[in-house]
Amino acid sequence: MKRYINTALLYAIFAMTGGVFYREFTKFNGYTAKTTLSVVHTHYFLLGVVFFLLLLVLEKNFSFTSEKTGRVLAAYHIGLNLTAVMLVVRGVVQVLAPVISSGLNAAISGVAGIGHILLGVCMVLLLMQIKRSVQAAQS
């Protein structure tokens, strides 16, 4: 359980850093339009902080953590951080507006998509683990 609270704290720091970077980077560059930098804070806050706080509560109540959980959570961390990094890359490209090739543009979107897919698959796997633990506790 200590691991879940420490992870939530780490993601809270990432969320705050992402929010400050968005505000200061766009202000410094005089950028006022919409950018994906604005959602880095939200992604880290909800998918990092809130998600791991919920896991903490569920672990306390149902003890769902097993050997498999560590591997699934490692993939979840990779997915979340890959998504956030690509949101930052996309946002910086939007703000600075460099000329990039259509291939690089597609690669940024593709890698962000892979991060989102990893997040979704890991969430489903964790929910299935929790469901099994809840059903076992009710039996």
C-alpha positions in Angstrom: 0.0 0.0 0.0 2.9 2.3 0.7 3.9 1.9 -3.0 0.5 3.2 -4.1 0.6 6.4 -2.0 4.2 7.1 -3.0 3.3 6.7 -6.6 0.3 9.0 -6.2 2.6 11.6 -4.6 5.1 11.3 -7.5 2.3 11.8 -10.1 1.0 14.8 -8.1 4.4 16.4 -8.5 4.4 15.5 -12.3 0.9 17.0 -12.6 1.9 20.3 -10.9 5.1 20.5 -13.0 3.0 19.9 -16.2 0.6 22.6 -15.2 3.3 25.1 -14.5 5.2 24.3 -17.7 2.0 24.8 -19.7 1.3 28.2 -18.1 4.8 29.5 -18.3 5.8 28.1 -21.7 2.7 29.5 -23.5 3.0 32.8 -21.7 6.7 33.1 -22.5 6.0 32.4 -26.2 2.9 34.6 -26.3 0.7 31.7 -27.3 -3.0 32.0 -26.6 -4.7 29.3 -28.7 -5.6 25.8 -27.5 -2.7 23.3 -27.1 -2.3 19.8 -25.8 0.0 21.1 -23.1 -3.2 22.0 -21.2 -4.1 18.4 -20.7 -0.8 17.1 -19.4 -1.8 18.3 -15.9 -5.1 16.6 -16.1 -3.8 13.3 -17.4 -1.2 13.0 -14.7 -3.7 14.1 -12.0 -6.5 11.7 -12.9 -4.6 8.8 -14.4 -1.7 9.1 -11.9 -2.8 10.6 -8.6 -6.5 9.7 -8.5 -6.0 6.2 -10.0 -3.3 5.2 -7.5 -5.3 6.6 -4.6 -8.2 4.5 -5.7 -5.9 1.5 -6.0 -4.8 2.2 -2.4 -8.4 2.1 -1.1 -9.2 -1.0 -3.1 -6.0 -2.8 -1.9 -6.9 -2.0 1.7 -10.4 -3.4 1.3 -9.9 -6.4 -1.0 -6.1 -7.2 -1.1 -6.1 -7.7 -4.9 -2.4 -7.3 -5.4 -0.6 -10.4 -6.7 2.6 -11.2 -8.6 0.9 -10.2 -11.9 0.0 -6.7 -10.5 3.6 -5.5 -10.6 4.0 -6.3 -14.3 0.6 -4.7 -15.2 1.5 -1.6 -13.2 4.9 -1.3 -14.8 3.2 -1.3 -18.2 0.6 1.2 -16.9 3.5 3.6 -15.8 5.0 3.2 -19.3 1.7 4.0 -21.0 0.9 7.0 -18.8 4.4 8.5 -19.1 4.6 7.8 -22.8 1.2 9.5 -23.3 2.3 12.5 -21.2 5.6 12.9 -23.0 4.0 12.8 -26.4 1.3 15.4 -25.2 4.2 17.6 -24.2 6.0 17.0 -27.6 2.7 17.8 -29.5 2.1 20.9 -27.4 5.6 22.3 -27.9 5.2 21.7 -31.6 1.9 23.5 -31.5 3.4 26.5 -29.6 6.6 26.8 -31.5 5.1 25.9 -34.9 8.2 24.5 -36.5 7.8 23.0 -40.0 7.6 19.2 -39.5 7.1 16.4 -42.0 3.8 14.6 -42.2 5.6 11.4 -41.2 6.9 13.0 -38.0 3.5 14.5 -37.3 1.9 11.0 -37.7 4.7 9.5 -35.5 3.9 11.8 -32.6 0.2 10.9 -32.8 1.0 7.2 -33.2 3.3 7.0 -30.2 0.7 8.9 -28.1 -1.9 6.4 -29.3 0.3 3.5 -28.2 0.5 5.1 -24.8 -3.3 5.4 -24.6 -3.7 1.8 -25.7 -1.3 0.6 -23.0 -3.2 2.6 -20.4 -6.5 1.1 -21.5 -5.3 -2.5 -21.6 -3.7 -2.2 -18.2 -6.8 -0.6 -16.6 -8.9 -3.5 -17.9 -6.4 -6.1 -16.5 -6.3 -4.4 -13.1 -10.1 -4.1 -13.0 -10.3 -7.9 -13.8 -7.9 -8.6 -10.9 -10.0 -6.4 -8.6 -13.2 -8.1 -9.7 -11.7 -11.5 -8.9 -10.7 -10.3 -5.5 -14.1 -8.8 -4.7 -15.8 -12.0 -5.8 -13.4 -14.1 -3.7 -14.1 -11.9 -0.7 -17.9 -12.3 -1.1 -17.7 -16.1 -1.3 
